Amino acid sequence: MARWWRDVRPATGTFGRSAGAGVPGAIGGVPDGMATATLVGVSPIHGLYATAVGRIAGGLTADSRLMIITTTSAAALAAGSAVAGFDADDRLAAMILVTLLAGVLMIVAGVAGLGRLTGFVSHSVMTGFLTGVSVNIVLGQLDDLLGADASGSVPVLQALDVLTSPGTWSVPTMVVGGGSIAILLALARTRVAPYAAVVALAVTAVGVWLAHADAVALVSDTGAIPVGLPVPALPRLTLIDADVVVGALAVAAIVLVQGAGVAESAPNPDGRRADPNRNFVAQGVANVAVGFFRGIPVGGSVGQTAISTAAGARDRWAGIMSGVWVLVVLVALSGPVGAVPSATLAAVLVVASVGSIRPTAIATATRTGGQSQVALATTFLATLLLPVAAAVGIGAALSILLQANRESQDLRIVRLVRGDDGRVHEEPTPRELPSDEITVLDVYGSLFYAGARSLDAALPDPTDARGAVVVLRLRGRASLGATAFTVLAAYADRLAEHEGRFYVSGVDQVLADRFEHVIDLRVHERIKVFPATPVIGESTADAIRHAEAWLLRGVETEQIPVVPGPGPVARLWGRVRGLWRRG
C-alpha cells in the first residue's frame, strides 16, 4: 500500500493545478458519457456513472499517468451488440455483467503478461474496424436525428429503413438535431471547442423547453433520472449466456488494443515507458469498479486524453479530479440531465464519429499493398454487416493470418562465400546443390509456422548431388518450432539419401541441446550441431572444418575432432592427414 501511495500521490504544490486541469475534461466528458450510453441502449445516466468512476479508478491504478480511462464509442457499441437481444427490463443487468466480466478478463490479461500481444494487431485491421465503428455510429443515430422509428438487425439496415421512410421524420426533432450539429461545427475551431458539446446540450434543452416542443424526445423519456451519487449493485449472474461472454471478450479486446494506442500517444512526463500489463490491469480494475456502480464499459480514450493534456495535465490527478467533478455534476445537475434532447446526444455522436475517421490512416493502409487493402476492406465490411463481437473475432483471426503470411514472405536465404579479399559475401542461393562441395547458407526472417514451410521450399535441391554438404547458419536463434525441426530433419534425410551431410551452426546452446531431444536419433546421426560462441562466425568456421575433413575422408566423422587453430591452418592439416591416411 505504501509503495502504491508513493507512486500515485501528487507532487507538492501540484494538486491545485491538477484539479483545475480536470475541469475541461469533466465538462467534455459529461455529454460524451451520456451520448455513449445510448449506444448500449441504456439510460444516459449510466454513461455518467462510468465517466466518473472509470476516471477515478483508472487514474489511481494506470501506469500511463496521463491516460484518461472513460467511456469509448467502440466499447459501447460492442456492449450494445452483446445485450441487444435482452428485454428492456434485463438490458441494464446484462450490461453490468458484460462490464464486470470484461474487467475481469482485462485483469487476467495483465497479470498473465499479455500486454505485448497488442503489437500483433494489424494496423490495417484496426483502421478498418475503427472506421467501420464510426460509420456504424453515424448510421445508427439517423433515427434519433430525424425523429423516426428504425427497424433492422444492423445499423446499415436501420439507416436504410429510415432514409426510405421520410414520412416518419419529425420536423422539430430535425431542427434540434441539425441545430446541434451546427453549434458543434461552429465552435469546433474556437477556444471554447472543449465545451462545444455542453453548449449544444444547454442551448437545445432550453430551446425545446421554451418552444414547448413536446414532439422532441428527451433523455427522461427513457426512464427516471436518479438524483445523487451512483449506488453499488450486485450482478445478476443468472443472465450470463453466450452473448454476454462473447460480448465481454469483444469489449476486453477493443479496450486493451485502444488503450495501448492511447499509452503510446500520451507518454509519461518523466519519459519512463509505461508498463502495458499494468495498464491492462488498470483498465480491468476500472471496469470492475464501473460495473459495480452500474456503468457502461470504459477504456483508454484518445479524445479525452488529448483534452486533458491540452488543459495542462501533468500527472494522473488531472484525470482523477475530472472524475470527481463529474460526481459533482451528478449531485447538482441530475435533474437537468433529463431535459437534454435525444437528438442532441445523437448529434454529439455523429460529429465525434465523423471526426474520428482518419483519412491518412486509410490512405496509408490502401497504399501499402494488396494484403493491407484486403485486411482493411474485410474488417470494415465485417464491422458494418455483422455483430461487433463477430467483427472483432474476424479482425483478430485476420491479424494472425497476416502475421503468419508476412513472416513467410519475409524469409530469405543467402549463400555465404569467402572472397579473395578474405571477406564473406552474400550471393543468391543455388537452386541445386553442387556435388562434393560445402554450401554455407544463412537465413533471414522467422522460422515459425509458415516461415518454416517457406524455408523448406527455399533450400537448394539435393536430388542430383552426391556428397553435398550444407552448413545452415542460424545465429541468434534461441528457439525453433516443431515445424522447423520437422523441415530440418527431412532435409537432412534427403541429403543423406545422396551421401550428403547437414550441419547447423550458430544456435543457442539451449537450442542445440533441444536438437538431441526433439529430432529422432536416426536422423540426428546425419545432423551435426555447432552451438554459437562469443566470437561471431567461429561456430560456422568449426562446422566448415568438420565438413572438409568429412569430405576428404568420405567416412562418418563422429570420431574426427575439430582441429583447433586458425581456419587455413586447420584446413591444411585436415587435407594432409586425410591424404596421408588414404595413401
TIDO-734839 format. One line per 5 residues: number of its first residue (from 1); their letters; for each residue x, y negated, z negated of C-alpha. Coordinates in nm, 3 decimals. Layout:
TIDO-734839
NUM> a> X/Y/Z; ...
//
This chain:
TIDO-734839
1> marww> 0.000/0.000/0.000; 0.282/-0.239/-0.091; 0.457/-0.177/0.240; 0.131/-0.235/0.429; 0.071/-0.565/0.248
6> rdvrp> 0.425/-0.682/0.323; 0.354/-0.621/0.689; 0.015/-0.793/0.708; 0.042/-1.078/0.456; 0.051/-1.425/0.614
11> atgtf> 0.378/-1.615/0.605; 0.398/-1.904/0.360; 0.221/-2.212/0.488; 0.066/-2.043/0.796; -0.273/-1.932/0.669
16> grsag> -0.446/-2.264/0.728; -0.322/-2.280/1.086; -0.434/-1.921/1.149; -0.779/-1.996/1.005; -0.812/-2.288/1.244
21> agvpg> -0.689/-2.084/1.540; -0.959/-1.826/1.466; -1.245/-2.072/1.516; -1.241/-2.080/1.900; -1.221/-1.701/1.908
26> aiggv> -1.521/-1.671/1.679; -1.723/-1.921/1.883; -1.640/-1.742/2.208; -1.690/-1.401/2.051; -2.049/-1.464/1.942
31> pdgma> -2.206/-1.483/2.290; -1.971/-1.212/2.421; -2.069/-0.974/2.143; -2.439/-1.042/2.188; -2.422/-1.002/2.565
36> tatlv> -2.212/-0.684/2.545; -2.465/-0.520/2.313; -2.728/-0.546/2.586; -2.513/-0.314/2.797; -2.554/-0.046/2.531
41> gvspi> -2.928/-0.101/2.516; -2.943/-0.213/2.153; -3.019/-0.543/1.980; -2.754/-0.817/2.030; -2.713/-0.836/1.652
46> hglya> -2.518/-0.508/1.666; -2.273/-0.674/1.901; -2.217/-0.945/1.640; -2.163/-0.682/1.371; -1.899/-0.520/1.591
51> tavgr> -1.737/-0.856/1.670; -1.695/-0.940/1.303; -1.596/-0.602/1.160; -1.380/-0.497/1.457; -1.166/-0.811/1.444
56> iaggl> -1.109/-0.780/1.070; -1.039/-0.404/1.054; -0.833/-0.406/1.374; -0.637/-0.714/1.276; -0.539/-0.560/0.943
61> tadsr> -0.405/-0.239/1.100; -0.278/-0.310/1.456; 0.094/-0.325/1.527; 0.032/-0.581/1.803; -0.017/-0.887/1.584
66> lmiit> -0.191/-1.100/1.846; -0.426/-0.834/1.988; -0.794/-0.903/1.924; -0.999/-0.587/1.876; -1.358/-0.668/1.960
71> ttsaa> -1.639/-0.573/2.195; -1.549/-0.496/2.558; -1.782/-0.453/2.852; -1.618/-0.132/2.976; -1.651/0.044/2.640
76> alaag> -2.008/-0.083/2.601; -2.103/0.041/2.946; -1.963/0.387/2.862; -2.151/0.394/2.531; -2.469/0.277/2.702
81> savag> -2.441/0.553/2.959; -2.398/0.809/2.680; -2.709/0.702/2.484; -2.933/0.618/2.781; -3.117/0.949/2.753
86> fdadd> -3.226/0.891/2.391; -3.560/0.744/2.292; -3.561/0.380/2.187; -3.608/0.481/1.822; -3.297/0.705/1.828
91> rlaam> -3.072/0.500/2.054; -2.917/0.294/1.775; -2.839/0.603/1.567; -2.688/0.774/1.873; -2.477/0.466/1.944
96> ilvtl> -2.344/0.471/1.588; -2.243/0.836/1.636; -2.064/0.755/1.963; -1.875/0.469/1.794; -1.772/0.676/1.493
101> lagvl> -1.669/0.981/1.695; -1.472/0.766/1.939; -1.292/0.608/1.645; -1.200/0.948/1.501; -1.068/1.058/1.841
106> mivag> -0.853/0.744/1.865; -0.707/0.803/1.519; -0.627/1.164/1.608; -0.462/1.050/1.933; -0.246/0.801/1.745
111> vaglg> -0.143/1.046/1.472; -0.059/1.303/1.742; 0.170/1.052/1.912; -0.019/1.035/2.240; 0.048/0.665/2.296
116> rltgf> 0.294/0.735/2.576; 0.027/0.913/2.781; -0.136/0.581/2.875; 0.155/0.527/3.113; 0.034/0.820/3.325
121> vshsv> -0.288/0.644/3.422; -0.251/0.529/3.781; -0.271/0.153/3.840; -0.491/0.217/4.141; -0.726/0.438/3.940
126> mtgfl> -0.756/0.181/3.662; -0.810/-0.102/3.911; -1.084/0.093/4.087; -1.253/0.180/3.759; -1.248/-0.171/3.613
131> tgvsv> -1.366/-0.321/3.943; -1.650/-0.070/3.951; -1.739/-0.158/3.591; -1.754/-0.528/3.679; -1.975/-0.467/3.982
136> nivlg> -2.197/-0.235/3.777; -2.248/-0.503/3.514; -2.341/-0.764/3.775; -2.588/-0.529/3.943; -2.731/-0.417/3.608
141> qlddl> -2.806/-0.776/3.498; -3.013/-0.877/3.801; -3.337/-0.770/3.635; -3.274/-0.994/3.331; -3.160/-1.283/3.550
146> lgada> -3.470/-1.263/3.769; -3.719/-1.155/3.504; -3.809/-0.833/3.684; -3.851/-0.471/3.578; -3.597/-0.234/3.731
151> sgsvp> -3.605/0.141/3.777; -3.321/0.370/3.876; -3.063/0.601/3.723; -2.761/0.380/3.805; -2.718/0.001/3.837
156> vlqal> -2.691/0.024/4.216; -3.040/0.174/4.240; -3.175/-0.064/3.978; -3.043/-0.364/4.170; -3.186/-0.230/4.496
161> dvlts> -3.526/-0.190/4.329; -3.516/-0.550/4.200; -3.399/-0.705/4.528; -3.665/-0.524/4.729; -3.945/-0.640/4.496
166> pgtws> -3.933/-1.023/4.499; -4.297/-1.039/4.397; -4.199/-0.926/4.044; -3.950/-1.208/3.987; -4.021/-1.471/3.719
171> vptmv> -3.955/-1.831/3.822; -3.899/-1.964/3.464; -3.653/-1.681/3.398; -3.473/-1.754/3.726; -3.440/-2.120/3.625
176> vgggs> -3.291/-2.023/3.289; -3.054/-1.769/3.443; -2.946/-1.999/3.724; -2.903/-2.292/3.486; -2.690/-2.081/3.253
181> iaill> -2.461/-1.978/3.539; -2.434/-2.344/3.648; -2.333/-2.451/3.295; -2.075/-2.174/3.267; -1.917/-2.256/3.602
186> alart> -1.924/-2.631/3.545; -1.743/-2.603/3.211; -1.501/-2.331/3.321; -1.224/-2.575/3.420; -1.271/-2.823/3.139
191> rvapy> -1.128/-2.849/2.791; -1.445/-2.702/2.646; -1.416/-2.383/2.854; -1.374/-2.161/2.543; -1.710/-2.290/2.420
196> aavva> -1.895/-2.278/2.754; -2.100/-1.971/2.663; -2.206/-2.125/2.332; -2.313/-2.443/2.513; -2.516/-2.238/2.762
201> lavta> -2.685/-2.046/2.481; -2.774/-2.361/2.288; -2.895/-2.562/2.589; -3.114/-2.286/2.731; -3.258/-2.190/2.392
206> vgvwl> -3.357/-2.550/2.321; -3.488/-2.592/2.676; -3.709/-2.284/2.655; -3.840/-2.395/2.315; -3.921/-2.747/2.437
211> ahada> -4.088/-2.620/2.755; -4.287/-2.356/2.570; -4.179/-2.110/2.842; -4.341/-1.801/2.696; -4.264/-1.602/3.015
216> valvs> -3.891/-1.613/2.939; -3.775/-1.309/2.739; -3.586/-1.384/2.418; -3.344/-1.178/2.210; -3.606/-1.150/1.935
221> dtgai> -3.839/-0.970/2.178; -3.622/-0.657/2.142; -3.681/-0.645/1.767; -3.646/-0.841/1.446; -3.304/-1.000/1.388
226> pvglp> -3.175/-0.916/1.038; -3.057/-1.207/0.826; -2.723/-1.186/0.645; -2.423/-0.958/0.647; -2.427/-0.611/0.807
231> vpalp> -2.531/-0.329/0.578; -2.348/0.007/0.593; -2.541/0.306/0.725; -2.462/0.677/0.734; -2.469/0.850/1.074
236> rltli> -2.744/1.092/1.172; -2.536/1.397/1.257; -2.840/1.584/1.387; -2.827/1.366/1.701; -2.488/1.499/1.811
241> dadvv> -2.511/1.660/2.154; -2.301/1.694/2.468; -2.384/1.341/2.587; -2.267/1.191/2.259; -1.941/1.388/2.255
246> vgala> -1.857/1.321/2.621; -1.953/0.957/2.577; -1.722/0.926/2.276; -1.437/1.079/2.477; -1.501/0.830/2.759
251> vaaiv> -1.510/0.536/2.517; -1.188/0.650/2.349; -1.007/0.690/2.681; -1.119/0.349/2.807; -1.035/0.168/2.484
256> lvqga> -0.691/0.325/2.449; -0.584/0.251/2.806; -0.718/-0.104/2.794; -0.560/-0.157/2.453; -0.220/-0.055/2.587
261> gvaes> -0.256/-0.318/2.858; -0.353/-0.584/2.605; -0.050/-0.500/2.389; 0.178/-0.542/2.692; 0.020/-0.877/2.785
266> apnpd> 0.046/-1.016/2.431; 0.386/-0.914/2.284; 0.467/-0.974/1.920; 0.603/-1.323/1.847; 0.924/-1.181/1.697
271> grrad> 0.995/-0.986/2.016; 0.956/-0.646/1.849; 0.788/-0.391/2.074; 0.456/-0.276/1.933; 0.408/0.090/1.846
276> pnrnf> 0.137/0.224/2.081; 0.049/0.505/1.841; -0.014/0.261/1.559; -0.232/0.055/1.794; -0.424/0.375/1.874
281> vaqgv> -0.486/0.431/1.504; -0.583/0.066/1.453; -0.846/0.075/1.725; -0.973/0.401/1.580; -0.996/0.253/1.231
286> anvav> -1.180/-0.049/1.374; -1.435/0.174/1.548; -1.492/0.386/1.238; -1.549/0.070/1.032; -1.773/-0.079/1.303
291> gffrg> -1.972/0.244/1.326; -2.046/0.245/0.955; -2.169/-0.113/0.984; -2.393/-0.028/1.283; -2.184/-0.197/1.551
296> ipvgg> -2.112/-0.105/1.911; -1.767/0.029/2.019; -1.470/-0.209/2.012; -1.122/-0.219/2.160; -0.839/-0.450/2.260
301> svgqt> -0.982/-0.739/2.464; -0.775/-0.921/2.724; -1.004/-1.225/2.736; -1.045/-1.271/2.360; -0.673/-1.217/2.301
306> aista> -0.599/-1.488/2.559; -0.842/-1.729/2.388; -0.679/-1.663/2.052; -0.323/-1.719/2.173; -0.430/-2.032/2.363
311> agard> -0.580/-2.166/2.039; -0.241/-2.134/1.870; -0.248/-1.789/1.712; 0.095/-1.684/1.590; 0.010/-1.386/1.372
316> rwagi> -0.262/-1.129/1.303; -0.454/-1.361/1.069; -0.595/-1.568/1.353; -0.785/-1.261/1.470; -0.883/-1.160/1.117
321> msgvw> -1.016/-1.507/1.041; -1.212/-1.517/1.367; -1.397/-1.210/1.238; -1.459/-1.386/0.906; -1.605/-1.686/1.091
326> vlvvl> -1.840/-1.453/1.280; -1.963/-1.325/0.942; -2.035/-1.687/0.850; -2.240/-1.717/1.169; -2.435/-1.405/1.073
331> valsg> -2.520/-1.550/0.734; -2.605/-1.901/0.851; -2.740/-1.855/1.203; -2.908/-1.515/1.224; -3.242/-1.682/1.285
336> pvgav> -3.138/-1.894/1.585; -2.981/-1.586/1.744; -3.329/-1.452/1.812; -3.419/-1.766/2.012; -3.149/-1.706/2.275
341> psatl> -3.296/-1.621/2.620; -3.203/-1.277/2.751; -3.135/-1.436/3.091; -2.858/-1.646/2.935; -2.685/-1.336/2.798
346> aavlv> -2.716/-1.180/3.143; -2.559/-1.491/3.295; -2.267/-1.470/3.049; -2.207/-1.109/3.151; -2.232/-1.183/3.523
351> vasvg> -1.989/-1.476/3.514; -1.743/-1.285/3.292; -1.762/-0.974/3.510; -1.708/-1.163/3.836; -1.415/-1.343/3.674
356> sirpt> -1.260/-1.014/3.561; -1.232/-0.881/3.916; -0.867/-0.910/4.020; -0.827/-0.951/4.397; -0.447/-0.948/4.361
361> aiata> -0.452/-0.609/4.189; -0.689/-0.472/4.452; -0.468/-0.605/4.732; -0.157/-0.452/4.572; -0.326/-0.111/4.549
366> trtgg> -0.450/-0.120/4.907; -0.112/-0.227/5.047; 0.084/0.037/4.856; -0.021/0.326/5.078; -0.279/0.589/5.155
371> qsqva> -0.268/0.756/4.813; -0.337/0.430/4.631; -0.618/0.344/4.871; -0.785/0.681/4.816; -0.746/0.653/4.438
376> lattf> -0.889/0.301/4.433; -1.187/0.382/4.655; -1.266/0.714/4.486; -1.267/0.574/4.134; -1.462/0.265/4.240
381> latll> -1.735/0.470/4.408; -1.747/0.719/4.120; -1.798/0.432/3.874; -2.079/0.290/4.086; -2.265/0.611/4.158
386> lpvaa> -2.201/0.834/3.854; -2.233/0.803/3.477; -1.937/0.624/3.325; -1.815/0.937/3.144; -1.802/1.126/3.473
391> avgig> -1.615/0.839/3.638; -1.361/0.837/3.355; -1.310/1.213/3.394; -1.262/1.177/3.769; -1.016/0.894/3.712
396> aalsi> -0.814/1.099/3.461; -0.803/1.403/3.691; -0.711/1.184/3.986; -0.426/1.025/3.790; -0.285/1.369/3.709
401> llqan> -0.309/1.480/4.072; -0.146/1.161/4.195; 0.136/1.201/3.942; 0.200/1.560/4.049; 0.181/1.473/4.417
406> resqd> 0.414/1.177/4.374; 0.666/1.390/4.187; 0.663/1.650/4.462; 0.713/1.385/4.730; 0.990/1.208/4.541
411> lrivr> 1.203/1.522/4.511; 1.516/1.508/4.725; 1.811/1.746/4.767; 2.153/1.637/4.893; 2.472/1.824/4.971
416> lvrgd> 2.785/1.714/4.783; 3.105/1.720/4.989; 3.452/1.609/4.881; 3.610/1.389/5.147; 3.973/1.346/5.247
421> dgrvh> 3.989/1.042/5.020; 3.911/1.262/4.721; 3.571/1.106/4.663; 3.246/1.301/4.664; 2.999/1.209/4.939
426> eeptp> 2.630/1.287/4.977; 2.521/1.450/5.300; 2.189/1.588/5.424; 2.114/1.940/5.306; 2.164/2.202/5.580
431> relps> 1.857/2.395/5.684; 2.053/2.720/5.686; 2.342/2.830/5.467; 2.685/2.897/5.621; 2.836/3.240/5.557
436> deitv> 3.127/3.288/5.315; 3.117/2.926/5.206; 3.026/2.731/4.894; 2.743/2.481/4.930; 2.709/2.233/4.645
441> ldvyg> 2.365/2.074/4.607; 2.231/1.800/4.384; 1.863/1.732/4.309; 1.678/1.403/4.253; 1.324/1.396/4.115
446> slfya> 1.106/1.604/3.888; 1.125/1.983/3.890; 0.797/2.039/3.709; 0.485/2.182/3.872; 0.459/2.061/4.233
451> garsl> 0.818/1.933/4.218; 0.943/2.288/4.167; 0.745/2.404/4.471; 0.899/2.124/4.674; 1.243/2.242/4.561
456> daalp> 1.161/2.591/4.685; 1.074/2.455/5.029; 1.378/2.225/5.045; 1.652/2.477/4.953; 1.862/2.597/5.251
461> dptda> 1.754/2.925/5.411; 1.999/3.210/5.326; 1.844/3.462/5.567; 2.118/3.455/5.834; 2.412/3.402/5.597
466> rgavv> 2.644/3.662/5.446; 2.837/3.597/5.126; 2.694/3.246/5.093; 2.732/3.071/4.757; 2.509/2.791/4.632
471> vlrlr> 2.603/2.569/4.337; 2.297/2.373/4.224; 2.388/2.072/4.011; 2.117/1.990/3.756; 2.297/1.746/3.529
476> grasl> 2.066/1.561/3.292; 1.802/1.834/3.289; 1.706/1.919/2.934; 1.416/2.146/3.024; 1.250/2.331/3.311
481> gataf> 0.901/2.469/3.351; 0.802/2.826/3.430; 0.751/2.736/3.796; 1.108/2.609/3.829; 1.252/2.920/3.662
486> tvlaa> 1.050/3.137/3.898; 1.172/2.943/4.203; 1.538/2.964/4.096; 1.514/3.335/4.018; 1.352/3.407/4.356
491> yadrl> 1.618/3.205/4.539; 1.893/3.394/4.356; 1.728/3.718/4.471; 1.725/3.601/4.832; 2.095/3.511/4.812
496> aeheg> 2.179/3.847/4.656; 1.997/4.033/4.932; 2.253/3.887/5.172; 2.555/3.940/4.944; 2.544/3.585/4.815
501> rfyvs> 2.570/3.423/4.477; 2.384/3.149/4.291; 2.531/2.905/4.037; 2.363/2.641/3.821; 2.577/2.366/3.671
506> gvdqv> 2.542/2.060/3.450; 2.242/2.175/3.247; 2.195/2.102/2.878; 2.326/2.379/2.650; 1.976/2.449/2.519
511> ladrf> 1.851/2.491/2.874; 2.149/2.713/2.957; 2.053/2.941/2.668; 1.694/2.944/2.790; 1.801/3.092/3.123
516> ehvid> 1.909/3.400/2.927; 1.568/3.433/2.762; 1.336/3.333/3.045; 1.484/3.493/3.355; 1.487/3.871/3.386
521> lrvhe> 1.829/4.026/3.319; 1.829/4.193/3.659; 1.802/3.853/3.819; 2.033/3.693/3.568; 2.320/3.911/3.689
526> rikvf> 2.311/3.710/4.013; 2.290/3.369/3.842; 2.582/3.207/3.666; 2.503/2.906/3.448; 2.765/2.644/3.357
531> patpv> 2.647/2.407/3.082; 2.729/2.037/3.104; 3.036/1.898/2.931; 3.108/1.540/2.824; 3.314/1.499/3.145
536> igest> 3.090/1.428/3.443; 3.145/1.681/3.720; 3.351/1.921/3.507; 3.089/2.196/3.486; 3.031/2.178/3.862
541> adair> 3.407/2.199/3.925; 3.421/2.505/3.698; 3.136/2.665/3.894; 3.316/2.597/4.224; 3.639/2.754/4.097
546> haeaw> 3.449/3.058/3.978; 3.273/3.085/4.315; 3.601/3.051/4.507; 3.753/3.334/4.306; 3.442/3.544/4.369
551> llrgv> 3.461/3.483/4.744; 3.832/3.573/4.756; 3.787/3.899/4.568; 3.444/3.996/4.706; 3.350/4.168/4.378
556> eteqi> 3.133/4.091/4.079; 3.308/3.823/3.876; 3.180/3.872/3.525; 3.535/3.978/3.423; 3.708/3.689/3.602
561> pvvpg> 3.782/3.399/3.370; 3.769/3.043/3.491; 4.127/2.924/3.538; 4.186/2.615/3.330; 4.361/2.308/3.457
566> pgpva> 4.310/2.061/3.741; 4.090/2.170/4.030; 4.355/2.201/4.307; 4.592/2.399/4.084; 4.317/2.634/3.975
571> rlwgr> 4.200/2.690/4.330; 4.559/2.764/4.449; 4.618/3.004/4.162; 4.292/3.185/4.233; 4.376/3.226/4.602
576> vrglw> 4.731/3.351/4.528; 4.614/3.600/4.268; 4.335/3.725/4.493; 4.569/3.773/4.793; 4.831/3.947/4.576
581> rrg> 4.575/4.197/4.446; 4.438/4.262/4.792; 4.784/4.319/4.935
//
